[in-house]
Amino acid sequence: MTKVVPELRYSAEHEWVAADGDGPVTVGVSAVAAEALGDIVYLDLPEVGSTITSGESCGEIESTKSVSDLYAPVSGEITEINNDAVGDPAVVNQDPYGAGWLFKVKVSEEGPLLSAAEYAEKNGAEL
């Protein structure tokens, strides 16, 4: 069964959000999504300095199975993207909660986020 990290919060569209104190939050896709997508081969991430809006598409994830929109779990300004993951998208499959993070956001407004327990229950995952 796919694991969910208890310290993170999740969007219904399978992005996770990690709060790093008062600084920007880190965003990635959950192991549930990475497993469902299959082998991820391409990432189209928002540009540093651009603004994203919670619930709206802000990029794409292409896998050997499909191309999926990446949805913003929060609103705010992109402060950093994970260039290592752009160069080697397979890292999202290998370590979705660590080296496979996608971007950092200076949050202006949070979107509707789920607790780890709520997300796990909704998606048949375990904590």
N, C-alpha and C positions, 0 to 999 in steps of 0.2 A: 504494500500500500504506500502511496506517495506521502511524503512527509511535508508538514507545514511548520514553519519556524514560529514558536509561540510569541516571540518578542516583536514580531512585525505585524502591520495591519495590511489589509488587502482590499482591492477593488473587486467589484463583481465581474470585471473583465479580466481578472487574473494577474493584475500588477500588484507587486508588494511595495510597501513604503517603510523605510527605516528612518526614524527621527534621530538625528545626531546632535542632541542638545539644542542650542539656539541657532545653529547653522543650517545650511541647506539639507533637505531630506534626500536620501538615496532611493532610487526607483529601479525595479527590475521586474521580470516576469516570474511567476511562481513555478515550482517544480511540476505542478499539475499541468500548467500550460505548456511548459517545455516538453513534457512527456507526450502530451496530446499532439503537439506540432510535429514531433519526430525530429529528424536531423535538421537543425537550423543552419542555413547556408548564407544568409544575407540579412543585415540590419540597416534600416534607414531611420536614423535617430534625429531628433530636432537639433537645430544649431545652437551653439552656445550664444547666449544673449537674446535668443528668441523667447517669446511668451507662449505658454501653453494654457489651455482652459480645461478644467476638470470635466471629464466625460466625453471630450472631443478627441478625435484621432490626432496623434502627434508624430506618427511614424509608421513603419511597416516592419514586419518580421516575415522573412521568406524561409520556408523549409522545403524539404523534398516532397512534402504532401500538399502544401498550399501557401498562399500569401495572406497574412492576417494583419489587420490594423493594430497598431499599438495605441492604447487609449491613455490619456493623462489622468492619473488618479487624484491629482491636485492641480490647482491653478498657480501660476507663478513664472519666474524667469529661470531659464536653463543656465546653470553656472558651470557645468562640466559634463562631458560625455565620456563614456568608457571607450577610448580609441583601441584598446587591446581587444575588446569584444567586437568592435567593428572589423578589425583586422582578422580576427579568428572567431566567427560567430558560434562555433561549436562549443566554446567555453560556456555559453548560456545553458546548453544541455548538461555539460559536465559539472558546473558549479553555479546553479541559478541564484543562490543566496549569497554567494561570495564573489569570486572573480568575474562572474557573469552579470554583475550589476550593469544597468544601462545608462542612466544619467542622474544628475543631481539638480534639484530645484530649490530656489529661494521662494518659499511658499507665500502666496498672498491670500489664498483661501483653500481650505481642504475640501475635497469632494466627499461623497458618502463612502466611508471606509468601513470594512468589517473587521471584527476582532479575528484573531487566528482561529479561535474555537468556532465562530460563526462560519468562517470560510471553509474550515475543515469539514464541518457538518454538511454544508451546502454542496461540497465537491467530493465527498467520499474519501477524504484524506485523513491522516492521523497527525496528532500533535507530537 
